[in-house]
């Protein structure tokens, strides 16, 4: 084992290749434990689209010693919870519990990740569940417009495909396909176990070593290079009552130093009720109920954009105002007072969010997956404080140019 430590943070790489991270917080009585698998929808070939997410569902459908109901009861009966999510680049299984139930949390998570049986009858049933989930997204315009936006911004590559998959691929899903995907990707070297709360690192290691056993062979991941499409406007009519507009472009990867000035601009533009877009389009003109900007980082690329829901008759007006506001970011420097206010907002959001053991657990895992090390709060605060006005102008001119943006508009059917 190779241990390292920084403050209350500890890291150990077990002999079998599993990475174990912990952060002790002795002022709480709870723990959050996550098993992070370094695969997501980006690890899928086109014919596999949706398999990572389908597998995440199947992990809860029975192990060699637990039924689906027993899995659900395993943490809920202790006053805790167990859940999971699939992202573009990671899949995470996590449990929250009282600190006295650390062993239970690790054992249950290890059991479902390592010992799932993938029964045929559950495969058939879960197909129906996920097909309903896909329909639910399509019936929720604010969600559906983002799937369309990803597809049009990154056509023909993994980032452009939906995490849930497509109806045709899900309908054709088999136990053999799910099992093969688990066997190929769920391996010790691809796993990060992260925990935060009132726990002891050595005790955590004991339980992970005892219960966690997967194939130790090296993982060969499918990867592709995603490139943004040329600027274009895509309009789709749906039986809805409001127009939903999503526009944006590619940005920087997770590890780029430019993410901090870009985070500043994202917060200034659309990060809350005091943001520029909220004030200009909702509070001043009453053109929208929901409006915000968004920023996503991945291992090799990123994404910046804006979403707004508005009346179909106001689409042109809203787009013109959006374009004017985006141009201002490149042409008009933020005042030093405004910049400092945004920095304070970012630091406050960061520090307040980390009062949650789940947030701390997630932060540990993401730092390990993307940076290979712990990034301290002091380091993050220093990077935020280090952003200058000139930095924000530079990233705005590089990444926030609406002439290069992909735009997707979902609007009501023209009767």
CORSULTA-V808747 format. One record per residue. N is the residue number from 0. RES is the residue in one letter. SS is DSSP state (hx for helix, st for strand, lp for the rest). PHI is phi in whole degrees, -180 to 180 (none if undefined). Layout:
n = (N;N)
res = (RES;RES)
ss = (SS;SS)
phi = (PHI;PHI)
//
This chain:
n = (0;1;2;3;4;5;6;7;8;9;10;11;12;13;14;15;16;17;18;19;20;21;22;23;24;25;26;27;28;29;30;31;32;33;34;35;36;37;38;39;40;41;42;43;44;45;46;47;48;49;50;51;52;53;54;55;56;57;58;59;60;61;62;63;64;65;66;67;68;69;70;71;72;73;74;75;76;77;78;79;80;81;82;83;84;85;86;87;88;89;90;91;92;93;94;95;96;97;98;99;100;101;102;103;104;105;106;107;108;109;110;111;112;113;114;115;116;117;118;119;120;121;122;123;124;125;126;127;128;129;130;131;132;133;134;135;136;137;138;139;140;141;142;143;144;145;146;147;148;149;150;151;152;153;154;155;156;157;158;159;160;161;162;163;164;165;166;167;168;169;170;171;172;173;174;175;176;177;178;179;180;181;182;183;184;185;186;187;188;189;190;191;192;193;194;195;196;197;198;199;200;201;202;203;204;205;206;207;208;209;210;211;212;213;214;215;216;217;218;219;220;221;222;223;224;225;226;227;228;229;230;231;232;233;234;235;236;237;238;239;240;241;242;243;244;245;246;247;248;249;250;251;252;253;254;255;256;257;258;259;260;261;262;263;264;265;266;267;268;269;270;271;272;273;274;275;276;277;278;279;280;281;282;283;284;285;286;287;288;289;290;291;292;293;294;295;296;297;298;299;300;301;302;303;304;305;306;307;308;309;310;311;312;313;314;315;316;317;318;319;320;321;322;323;324;325;326;327;328;329;330;331;332;333;334;335;336;337;338;339;340;341;342;343;344;345;346;347;348;349;350;351;352;353;354;355;356;357;358;359;360;361;362;363;364;365;366;367;368;369;370;371;372;373;374;375;376;377;378;379;380;381;382;383;384;385;386;387;388;389;390;391;392;393;394;395;396;397;398;399;400;401;402;403;404;405;406;407;408;409;410;411;412;413;414)
res = (X;X;X;X;X;X;X;X;X;X;X;X;X;X;X;X;X;X;X;X;X;X;X;X;X;X;X;X;X;X;X;X;X;X;X;X;X;X;X;X;X;X;X;X;X;X;X;X;X;X;X;X;X;X;X;X;X;X;X;X;X;X;X;X;X;X;X;X;X;X;X;X;X;X;X;X;X;X;X;X;X;X;X;X;X;X;X;X;X;X;X;X;X;X;X;X;X;X;X;X;X;X;X;X;X;X;X;X;X;X;X;X;X;X;X;X;X;X;X;X;X;X;X;X;X;X;X;X;X;X;X;X;X;X;X;X;X;X;X;X;X;X;X;X;X;X;X;X;X;X;X;X;X;X;X;X;X;X;X;X;X;X;X;X;X;X;X;X;X;X;X;X;X;X;X;X;X;X;X;X;X;X;X;X;X;X;X;X;X;X;X;X;X;X;X;X;X;X;X;X;X;X;X;X;X;X;X;X;X;X;X;X;X;X;X;X;X;X;X;X;X;X;X;X;X;X;X;X;X;X;X;X;X;X;X;X;X;X;X;X;X;X;X;X;X;X;X;X;X;X;X;X;X;X;X;X;X;X;X;X;X;X;X;X;X;X;X;X;X;X;X;X;X;X;X;X;X;X;X;X;X;X;X;X;X;X;X;X;X;X;X;X;X;X;X;X;X;X;X;X;X;X;X;X;X;X;X;X;X;X;X;X;X;X;X;X;X;X;X;X;X;X;X;X;X;X;X;X;X;X;X;X;X;X;X;X;X;X;X;X;X;X;X;X;X;X;X;X;X;X;X;X;X;X;X;X;X;X;X;X;X;X;X;X;X;X;X;X;X;X;X;X;X;X;X;X;X;X;X;X;X;X;X;X;X;X;X;X;X;X;X;X;X;X;X;X;X;X;X;X;X;X;X;X;X;X;X;X;X;X;X;X;X;X;X)
ss = (lp;st;st;st;st;st;lp;lp;st;st;st;st;st;lp;lp;lp;lp;lp;st;st;st;st;st;st;lp;lp;lp;lp;lp;st;st;st;st;st;st;st;st;lp;lp;lp;hx;hx;hx;lp;lp;hx;hx;hx;lp;lp;hx;hx;hx;hx;hx;hx;hx;hx;lp;lp;lp;lp;st;lp;lp;lp;lp;hx;hx;hx;hx;hx;hx;hx;hx;hx;lp;lp;lp;lp;st;st;st;st;st;st;lp;lp;lp;lp;st;st;st;st;st;st;st;st;hx;hx;hx;hx;hx;hx;hx;hx;hx;hx;hx;hx;hx;hx;hx;hx;hx;st;lp;lp;lp;hx;hx;hx;hx;hx;hx;hx;hx;hx;hx;hx;hx;hx;hx;hx;hx;hx;hx;hx;lp;lp;hx;hx;hx;hx;hx;hx;hx;hx;hx;hx;hx;hx;hx;lp;lp;lp;lp;hx;hx;hx;lp;lp;lp;lp;lp;lp;hx;hx;hx;hx;hx;lp;lp;lp;hx;hx;hx;hx;hx;hx;hx;hx;hx;hx;hx;lp;st;hx;hx;hx;st;st;st;st;st;st;st;lp;lp;lp;hx;hx;hx;hx;hx;hx;hx;hx;hx;hx;hx;lp;lp;lp;st;lp;lp;lp;lp;lp;lp;lp;lp;lp;lp;lp;lp;lp;lp;lp;lp;st;st;st;st;st;st;st;lp;lp;lp;lp;st;st;st;st;st;st;st;st;st;lp;lp;lp;lp;lp;lp;lp;hx;hx;hx;hx;hx;hx;hx;hx;hx;hx;hx;hx;lp;lp;lp;lp;lp;hx;hx;hx;hx;hx;hx;hx;hx;lp;lp;lp;lp;lp;lp;lp;st;st;st;st;st;st;st;lp;lp;lp;lp;st;st;st;st;st;st;st;st;st;lp;hx;hx;hx;hx;hx;hx;hx;hx;hx;hx;hx;hx;hx;hx;hx;hx;hx;hx;hx;hx;lp;lp;lp;lp;hx;hx;hx;hx;hx;hx;hx;hx;hx;hx;hx;hx;hx;hx;hx;hx;hx;hx;lp;lp;lp;hx;hx;hx;hx;hx;hx;hx;hx;hx;hx;hx;hx;hx;hx;hx;lp;lp;lp;lp;lp;hx;hx;hx;hx;hx;hx;hx;hx;hx;lp;lp;lp;hx;hx;hx;hx;hx;hx;hx;hx;hx;hx;hx;lp;lp;hx;hx;hx;lp;st;st;st;st;st;st;st;lp;lp;lp)
phi = (none;-121;-90;-148;-147;-144;56;-88;-84;-137;-135;-139;-101;-68;-59;-84;104;-71;-94;-120;-123;-150;-136;-83;-127;-84;-94;-121;-112;-119;-136;-128;-123;-129;-105;-102;-105;-82;-143;-151;-67;-73;-87;-98;-74;-52;-74;-100;-51;99;-69;-60;-71;-61;-61;-57;-64;-69;-59;-95;-102;123;-121;-65;-127;-131;-82;-55;-66;-63;-63;-63;-73;-57;-104;-64;-68;-102;84;-106;-151;-142;-160;-161;-151;-116;-114;-70;-126;-142;-127;-131;-113;-140;-135;-120;-160;-68;-61;-72;-111;-57;-58;-60;-62;-66;-65;-67;-61;-63;-62;-71;-74;-97;-124;-64;-106;53;-62;-57;-65;-76;-59;-62;-68;-71;-55;-64;-62;-72;-62;-68;-64;-64;-63;-62;-62;-67;-87;-118;-55;-65;-83;-63;-65;-73;-61;-66;-61;-59;-62;-81;-74;-122;-68;74;-134;-62;-68;-85;-95;-71;-60;-73;89;-111;-57;-66;-70;-66;-62;-92;-63;-128;-60;-61;-69;-66;-63;-64;-67;-62;-65;-77;-114;-87;-129;-53;-70;-102;-115;-122;-100;-122;-144;-142;135;-84;-142;-110;-62;-65;-67;-60;-59;-59;-73;-63;-63;-74;-102;-96;-141;-130;-62;-96;-65;-67;-88;-106;-91;-77;-136;-138;-96;-98;-127;-68;-78;-64;-57;-161;-107;-116;-119;-132;-93;-138;-76;-129;-106;-137;-87;-121;-118;-132;-137;173;-152;-77;-144;-97;-76;-56;-89;-73;-68;-73;-65;-73;-63;-70;-63;-61;-66;-62;-68;-62;-76;-149;-106;135;-68;-90;-68;-60;-68;-60;-69;-75;-96;-96;-71;-84;-116;66;-90;-156;-96;-113;-153;-164;-105;-142;-146;-125;-117;-126;-66;-129;-163;-143;-151;-127;-167;-134;-121;-151;-109;-151;-68;-60;-74;-104;-58;-64;-61;-62;-63;-62;-66;-58;-62;-63;-67;-67;-66;-59;-63;-87;-99;-121;-63;-65;-72;-63;-66;-64;-59;-66;-63;-66;-60;-62;-63;-62;-66;-64;-60;-62;-72;-67;-64;-84;-76;-94;-65;-65;-63;-66;-60;-65;-63;-57;-66;-66;-60;-67;-68;-95;-112;75;-162;-82;-107;-74;-62;-61;-64;-63;-62;-62;-67;-66;-62;-79;-70;-108;-55;-63;-65;-68;-64;-64;-73;-63;-69;-88;-121;-117;-120;-64;-66;-101;-83;-89;-123;-121;-123;-98;-135;-61;-63;-76;-83)
//
